[in-house]
């Protein structure tokens, strides 16, 4: 299944560079947007002519030397003093950049005020002044600067808001930006872009109601704004209202029949609704209209996979092998096709071709999984040992896979020791705790199991996996059924339709002597997920209820496909063998 995301558009040309990526303020930096620089070059704007007296020249020399020696406070004072004495915006600009690097908000505001005094129309200075005011929570000043930017550059105002929003989002100050825009909207009530930006900000904090409310205001002012309609549909998608999203995009596609962004979003909605046939037709149109739209062609290949149109998918992926930017994705899915057809060796060859890119780790893990299914554990262990050096950022994920592989080989102590070592470095890592708890059960270490799961629940009381595992584990002790029931009641309330939760709750009912209720829960769980453990539970409940023929029939059906399953073998040993 494809994954769809709504990304926050924040291309930080100026502000991000000034705010966070300055290496050293004494190195030459351009703080003027490219477009403005080009305009200045074209118009050859006259520079301010100033006569610099020896004292100011000496002051600037000291400031430059101080900057080279990382003595930024001295450098800042030098440029600030020069900016006050000489009518030249370059000195104020230099002071503003240094102040921003030092994260000195008052000095930044002072410097940028001087800059604007010398060059009132400079958009860069105005943007930095806005950012500084927002950081200082000076709403009136921020509104004043935003109003000036809107008047000076209405066409670029949307980009400006997104730049500012991007910086403040990283700093956790979205609320300040949102409130300032609310104040701005009072002065500029007919600017749809303000409400559009607010909708995006609300989306970042997952406040769907406010996001929808503000985008509606934007559309009311500008009903035919395609970008706003797309955002409204995306909000509906993220809120789970697929019908509303589909209606919005369908209507928009009628208004804008040549808008590819709308077509692609509509196609995503169709995939989300598992309407792969219609989605494939739409992607075929997109590819036919633009042969260079490789992303749509790749997605079409994925849709063909969902439709089991493997030949068409294979044709697309083979074509994409010729493109350097797409060869790894194509190799990965050609491997998935071979895996689907049972050609394990060929699948591994394709996965091994994915040596770089976003799919590299997934491809490596697919190969390991296939080798494990074939019980080629020596090869599995060799490959696993090489993964941490290849993917250092994924060390935790790889470690969990290593533990899983040890478990599959029934080397539970190795898996336990591996996770115990990892927990020394990361004692609160929930996945390590949860996995070690499950392995502790195999090693008959109930104290560790309980301790690890309770540690998870201390920080996350509604962790369903931990609630279920702890409740289920307590069912081995008849004196603790009451505790088990509390955990499992909470788990099933949180996820009433999940098979593994229904299985545990059904097993609880069996332990409490409620056989019919137990059977109902277990059969519902098995209908959703045909796991051997659930089958073993059903068989035991049926046997206890006197339906022994039904129990034997179910057991015989399942054991054929899983002759080594520990749960089925346990049922056979405890019940069937004793009945002979």
C-alpha positions in Angstrom: 0.0 0.0 0.0 1.2 3.5 -0.8 1.9 5.9 1.9 0.6 9.5 1.5 1.8 12.4 3.4 1.0 16.1 3.5 4.3 18.0 3.7 4.6 21.6 5.0 5.9 23.8 2.3 8.8 25.8 3.8 11.6 26.7 1.4 13.8 28.8 3.5 15.9 30.8 1.2 16.8 33.6 3.5 15.5 33.1 7.0 16.6 29.5 7.6 20.1 30.5 6.5 20.2 33.5 8.8 18.6 31.7 11.7 20.4 28.4 11.9 23.0 27.7 9.2 25.5 30.5 9.6 28.9 29.0 10.0 30.7 32.1 11.0 29.2 35.6 10.7 32.6 37.0 9.6 32.5 34.9 6.4 30.9 36.7 3.4 27.2 35.8 3.2 24.5 36.9 0.9 21.3 37.8 2.8 19.5 39.2 -0.2 17.1 36.8 -2.1 18.3 35.9 -5.6 15.5 37.7 -7.3 16.2 40.9 -5.5 19.9 40.6 -6.2 19.1 40.3 -10.0 16.8 43.3 -9.9 19.6 45.3 -8.2 22.1 44.2 -10.8 19.7 45.1 -13.6 18.7 48.5 -12.3 22.3 49.1 -11.0 20.9 50.8 -7.9 23.1 53.5 -6.7 25.0 52.7 -3.5 25.0 55.3 -0.7 28.1 57.4 -1.0 29.6 58.0 2.4 32.8 59.6 3.6 34.3 57.3 6.3 36.5 59.1 8.7 39.6 57.4 10.1 37.9 56.6 13.5 35.1 54.7 11.8 37.6 53.0 9.5 39.6 51.9 12.5 36.4 50.7 14.2 35.5 48.6 11.2 39.0 47.1 11.0 38.8 46.1 14.7 35.3 44.6 14.1 36.5 42.5 11.1 39.5 41.2 13.1 37.3 40.4 16.0 35.0 38.4 13.7 37.9 36.4 12.3 38.8 35.5 15.9 35.2 34.5 16.8 35.0 37.5 19.2 31.4 38.2 18.0 30.4 40.6 20.7 33.3 42.9 19.8 32.5 42.6 16.1 28.8 43.3 16.7 29.6 46.5 18.7 32.0 47.7 16.0 29.5 47.3 13.1 26.6 48.7 15.2 28.6 51.8 16.0 29.7 52.2 12.4 26.0 51.8 11.3 25.0 54.6 13.7 27.7 57.0 12.5 27.6 56.4 8.7 24.6 56.4 6.4 25.5 53.1 4.8 23.0 50.1 5.1 25.8 47.6 4.6 27.1 48.1 8.2 23.7 47.6 9.7 23.2 44.6 7.6 26.4 43.1 8.9 25.5 43.9 12.4 22.0 42.2 12.0 23.6 39.0 10.6 26.0 38.8 13.5 23.3 39.5 16.1 21.1 36.8 14.5 24.0 34.3 14.6 24.4 35.2 18.3 20.6 34.8 18.9 20.6 38.2 20.5 17.1 39.4 19.8 17.3 43.0 21.1 20.6 43.6 19.2 19.0 42.1 16.1 16.0 44.4 16.3 18.3 47.4 16.9 20.5 46.6 13.9 17.6 45.8 11.6 15.9 49.1 12.6 19.1 50.9 11.5 19.2 48.9 8.3 15.6 49.8 7.4 16.3 53.5 8.3 19.0 53.5 5.7 17.1 51.3 3.2 13.4 51.3 3.9 12.5 49.2 0.8 14.9 46.3 1.5 12.7 43.2 1.7 15.5 41.1 3.4 15.8 43.6 6.2 12.0 43.7 6.6 11.8 39.8 6.8 14.6 39.7 9.4 12.8 42.4 11.4 9.6 40.4 11.2 11.3 37.2 12.4 13.0 39.1 15.2 9.7 40.6 16.4 8.0 37.2 16.3 10.8 35.6 18.3 10.5 38.4 20.9 6.7 37.9 20.9 6.3 41.6 19.9 3.0 41.1 18.0 2.4 44.8 17.1 5.9 45.2 15.6 5.5 41.9 13.7 2.1 43.0 12.3 3.6 46.3 11.2 6.4 44.6 9.4 4.1 42.0 7.8 1.8 44.8 6.6 4.8 46.5 5.0 5.9 43.3 3.3 2.4 42.7 2.0 2.3 46.2 0.5 5.8 46.0 -1.0 5.7 42.5 -2.4 2.1 41.1 -2.5 3.1 38.4 -5.1 5.8 37.1 -2.7 3.8 37.4 0.5 2.7 33.7 0.6 6.3 32.6 0.2 7.3 35.0 3.0 4.7 33.6 5.4 5.8 30.0 4.6 9.5 30.9 5.2 8.6 32.5 8.6 6.4 29.6 9.5 9.1 27.1 8.6 11.6 28.8 10.9 9.2 29.2 13.8 7.9 25.7 13.5 11.4 24.4 14.0 11.7 26.6 17.1 8.3 25.4 18.5 6.8 28.9 18.1 3.9 28.2 15.8 1.4 29.7 18.2 3.1 33.1 18.1 3.0 33.1 14.3 -0.7 32.0 14.3 -1.7 34.7 16.8 0.2 37.4 14.8 -1.6 36.4 11.6 -4.9 36.7 13.5 -4.0 40.2 14.4 -2.9 40.9 10.8 -6.2 39.6 9.5 -8.1 42.3 11.5 -6.2 44.9 9.5 -6.2 42.9 6.2 -9.5 41.0 6.3 -9.7 40.2 2.6 -6.3 38.5 2.3 -7.0 34.8 1.6 -3.3 34.0 2.0 -3.4 34.9 5.7 -6.0 32.2 6.4 -4.3 29.8 4.1 -1.1 30.1 6.1 -3.0 29.8 9.4 -4.6 26.6 8.1 -1.1 25.2 7.4 0.1 26.1 10.9 -2.9 24.5 12.5 -2.3 21.4 10.5 1.3 21.2 11.9 -0.1 20.9 15.4 -2.8 18.4 14.2 -5.7 20.8 15.0 -7.9 19.7 12.1 -10.9 21.7 13.2 -9.0 25.0 13.1 -7.2 24.0 9.9 -10.6 23.4 8.2 -12.1 26.6 9.7 -9.3 28.8 8.3 -9.1 27.2 4.9 -12.8 27.8 4.5 -12.2 31.5 5.1 -9.5 31.5 2.5 -11.8 29.8 -0.1 -14.7 32.1 0.7 -12.5 35.1 -0.2 -10.9 33.3 -3.2 -13.3 30.5 -4.3 -11.2 29.5 -7.4 -7.8 29.2 -5.6 -6.7 25.7 -6.6 -4.0 25.5 -4.0 -6.5 26.2 -1.2 -9.0 23.6 -2.6 -6.2 21.0 -2.6 -5.3 21.8 1.0 -8.9 21.5 2.0 -9.1 18.1 0.5 -5.9 17.1 2.2 -7.3 18.2 5.6 -10.3 16.1 5.0 -8.1 13.1 4.1 -6.1 13.5 7.3 -9.3 13.8 9.3 -10.5 10.5 7.8 -13.4 12.0 5.9 -12.5 10.4 2.5 -16.0 11.2 1.0 -15.6 14.9 1.7 -12.1 14.9 0.3 -13.2 13.0 -2.8 -16.1 15.5 -3.4 -13.8 18.5 -3.0 -11.2 17.1 -5.5 -13.8 15.9 -7.9 -15.4 19.4 -8.1 -11.9 20.9 -8.4 -11.0 18.6 -11.2 -14.0 19.8 -13.1 -12.9 23.5 -12.6 -9.3 22.7 -13.4 -9.2 19.8 -15.9 -5.6 20.4 -16.7 -4.3 20.7 -13.2 -2.0 17.7 -12.6 -1.7 18.4 -8.9 -5.5 17.9 -8.5 -5.4 14.8 -10.7 -2.7 13.3 -8.6 -4.4 14.0 -5.3 -7.6 12.5 -6.7 -5.6 9.4 -7.7 -4.2 9.2 -4.2 -7.7 9.3 -2.8 -8.7 6.5 -5.1 -5.8 4.4 -3.9 -6.7 5.2 -0.3 -10.2 3.9 -1.0 -8.6 0.8 -2.7 -10.2 1.8 -6.0 -7.1 0.7 -7.9 -8.7 0.3 -11.2 -9.9 3.9 -11.5 -6.6 5.1 -10.0 -4.6 3.2 -12.7 -6.7 4.8 -15.4 -6.0 8.3 -14.0 -2.3 7.6 -13.7 -2.3 6.3 -17.3 -3.7 9.7 -18.4 -1.0 11.5 -16.5 1.8 9.4 -18.0 0.3 9.8 -21.5 0.1 13.6 -21.1 3.7 13.9 -19.8 6.2 11.2 -20.6 8.7 12.9 -18.3 6.4 12.4 -15.2 8.4 9.5 -13.9 6.9 9.7 -10.4 3.4 9.0 -11.9 4.8 6.2 -14.0 6.4 4.6 -10.9 3.2 4.9 -8.9 1.3 3.4 -11.8 3.6 0.4 -11.5 2.7 0.1 -7.8 -1.0 0.3 -8.6 -0.5 -2.5 -11.2 1.0 -4.6 -8.4 -2.2 -4.1 -6.4 -4.3 -5.2 -9.4 -2.1 -8.3 -9.9 -1.2 -7.0 -13.3 2.3 -8.2 -12.8 3.4 -8.0 -16.5 2.5 -4.3 -16.8 4.2 -3.6 -13.5 7.3 -5.5 -14.6 7.5 -3.6 -17.9 7.4 -0.2 -16.0 10.1 -1.2 -13.5 12.4 -2.6 -16.2 12.1 0.6 -18.0 12.9 2.6 -14.9 16.1 0.6 -14.4 17.6 2.7 -17.1 17.2 5.9 -15.1 19.9 6.5 -12.4 17.4 8.2 -10.0 14.9 5.3 -10.2 17.0 2.2 -10.6 17.0 1.2 -6.9 13.3 1.6 -6.5 12.7 -0.4 -9.7 15.1 -3.1 -8.5 13.3 -3.4 -5.2 9.9 -3.9 -6.7 11.3 -6.3 -9.3 12.5 -8.3 -6.3 9.0 -8.1 -4.8 7.6 -9.5 -8.0 10.0 -12.5 -8.0 9.2 -13.1 -4.3 5.5 -13.0 -5.1 6.1 -15.7 -7.8 8.1 -17.8 -5.4 11.5 -17.3 -7.1 13.4 -16.6 -3.8 16.9 -16.7 -5.3 16.0 -14.3 -8.1 14.3 -12.0 -5.6 17.4 -11.9 -3.4 19.5 -11.0 -6.5 17.3 -8.0 -7.2 17.2 -6.9 -3.6 21.0 -7.1 -3.5 21.2 -4.7 -6.4 19.6 -2.0 -4.2 22.9 -0.7 -2.8 21.9 2.9 -2.1 19.0 5.2 -1.6 15.8 5.1 0.5 15.1 1.5 -0.3 18.5 0.1 0.6 17.7 -1.0 4.1 14.3 -2.4 3.2 15.9 -4.4 0.4 18.6 -5.7 2.8 15.9 -6.7 5.3 13.8 -8.4 2.6 16.8 -10.6 1.6 17.3 -11.5 5.3 13.7 -12.3 5.8 13.7 -14.6 2.7 16.8 -16.4 3.9 15.3 -16.8 7.4 12.2 -18.4 5.8 14.5 -20.9 4.1 16.2 -21.4 7.5 19.5 -20.2 6.1 20.5 -18.7 9.4 24.2 -18.6 8.9 23.7 -16.4 5.9 21.2 -14.4 7.9 23.6 -13.8 10.7 26.4 -12.8 8.4 24.2 -10.2 6.6 22.9 -8.8 9.9 26.4 -8.3 11.3 27.2 -6.0 8.3 24.1 -3.8 8.6 25.0 -1.5 11.5 28.0 -0.2 9.7 26.0 0.4 6.5 23.0 2.0 8.2 24.3 3.6 11.5 21.2 5.7 11.8 19.0 2.6 11.8 21.0 0.8 14.6 17.9 0.3 16.9 15.8 -1.1 14.1 18.6 -3.5 13.0 19.2 -4.6 16.6 15.5 -5.5 17.0 15.6 -7.5 13.8 18.7 -9.3 15.1 16.8 -10.2 18.3 13.9 -11.5 16.2 16.2 -13.7 14.1 17.7 -15.2 17.2 14.2 -15.9 18.5 13.3 -17.6 15.2 16.3 -19.8 15.8 15.2 -20.4 19.4 18.4 -18.8 20.6 16.4 -16.9 23.2 19.3 -16.3 25.6 21.3 -14.6 22.7 18.3 -12.4 21.9 17.8 -11.6 25.6 21.5 -10.7 26.1 21.5 -8.5 23.0 18.6 -6.4 24.2 19.9 -6.3 27.7 23.1 -4.7 26.4 21.1 -2.3 24.3 19.0 -1.2 27.3 22.1 -0.3 29.2 22.6 2.5 26.7 18.9 3.3 26.2 17.1 2.2 29.4 13.7 3.7 28.4 13.6 2.5 24.8 10.1 1.1 24.6 10.6 -1.3 21.7 13.7 -2.8 23.4 11.7 -3.3 26.6 8.7 -4.8 24.9 10.8 -7.2 22.8 12.9 -8.3 25.8 9.7 -8.9 27.7 8.4 -11.3 25.1 11.7 -13.1 25.0 11.8 -13.3 28.8 8.6 -15.4 28.6 10.5 -18.1 26.6 13.3 -18.0 29.2 10.8 -18.4 32.1 11.7 -15.0 33.5 8.3 -13.7 34.5 9.8 -11.0 36.8 11.7 -9.4 33.9 8.6 -9.6 31.6 6.4 -7.9 34.2 9.1 -5.3 35.1 9.7 -4.3 31.4 6.0 -4.1 30.5 5.2 -2.0 33.6 8.0 0.3 32.8 6.5 1.0 29.4 3.0 1.5 31.0 4.4 4.0 33.6 5.3 6.4 30.7 2.5 5.4 28.4 -0.5 4.0 30.3 -2.5 3.4 27.1 0.1 1.4 25.3 -2.1 -1.4 23.9 0.7 -3.8 23.1 2.1 -3.6 26.6 -1.4 -3.8 28.2 -2.2 -6.9 26.1 1.1 -8.7 26.7 1.1 -8.1 30.4 -2.6 -9.1 30.8 -2.1 -12.2 28.8 1.1 -13.2 30.7 -0.7 -13.0 34.0 -3.2 -15.6 32.9 -0.6 -18.3 33.7 -1.2 -17.6 37.4 -4.8 -18.2 38.6 -4.2 -16.0 41.6 -3.7 -12.9 39.3 -6.7 -13.2 37.0 -8.2 -10.0 38.5 -5.1 -8.1 37.5 -5.0 -9.6 34.1 -8.7 -8.7 33.6 -7.9 -5.0 34.4 -5.2 -4.8 31.8 -7.1 -6.7 29.1 -10.4 -4.8 29.6 -8.4 -1.6 29.0 -6.7 -3.0 25.9 -9.9 -4.2 24.3 -11.7 -0.9 25.0 -8.9 0.9 23.2 -8.8 -1.6 20.2 -12.0 -3.7 20.2 -11.5 -5.0 16.7 -7.9 -6.1 16.8 -7.4 -9.9 16.5 -4.6 -10.3 18.9 -6.5 -8.3 21.6 -9.7 -10.3 21.0 -7.6 -13.5 21.3 -6.2 -12.5 24.7 -9.6 -11.4 26.0 -11.2 -14.6 24.8 -8.5 -16.6 26.6 -9.2 -14.6 29.7 -12.9 -15.5 29.4 -11.9 -19.2 29.1 -9.8 -18.9 32.2 -12.7 -17.4 34.1 -14.9 -20.3 33.0 -17.0 -18.3 30.5 -16.6 -20.8 27.7 -19.2 -19.5 25.2 -18.0 -15.9 25.5 -14.5 -17.2 25.1 -15.4 -19.1 21.9 -17.2 -16.0 20.5 -14.2 -13.8 21.0 -11.7 -16.4 19.7 -13.6 -17.2 16.6 -14.0 -13.5 15.7 -10.2 -13.1 16.2 -9.5 -16.1 14.0 -11.8 -14.8 11.3 -9.7 -11.7 11.2 -6.3 -13.3 11.6 -5.7 -17.0 11.1 -2.9 -17.4 13.6 -1.9 -20.9 14.9 -2.0 -19.7 18.5 -5.6 -18.6 18.1 -6.5 -21.9 16.5 -4.9 -23.7 19.4 -7.0 -21.7 21.8 -10.2 -22.4 19.9 -9.4 -26.1 19.8 -8.9 -26.2 23.6 -12.2 -24.3 24.3 -14.1 -26.6 22.0 -12.6 -29.6 23.7 -13.5 -28.3 27.1 -17.1 -27.6 25.9 -17.3 -31.3 24.8 -17.1 -30.5 21.1 -14.1 -32.8 20.7 -14.7 -33.7 17.1 -14.7 -30.0 16.1 -11.5 -29.5 18.1 -9.7 -32.4 16.4 -10.9 -31.3 13.0 -9.6 -27.7 13.5 -6.3 -29.1 14.9 -5.8 -31.5 12.0 -6.5 -28.7 9.4 -4.0 -26.3 10.9 -1.2 -28.7 11.9 -0.7 -29.7 8.2 0.6 -26.3 7.4 2.5 -25.7 10.6 3.8 -29.1 11.9 6.4 -27.5 14.2 4.2 -24.8 15.7 4.8 -24.7 19.4 1.2 -23.7 20.4 -0.3 -26.5 18.3 2.2 -29.0 19.6 1.5 -27.9 23.2 -2.2 -28.5 22.7 -1.5 -31.9 21.3 0.8 -32.9 24.1 -1.4 -31.6 27.0 -4.8 -32.7 25.6 -4.9 -34.9 22.6 -2.1 -37.3 23.7 -3.6 -37.7 27.2 -7.0 -38.5 25.7 -5.6 -41.6 23.9 
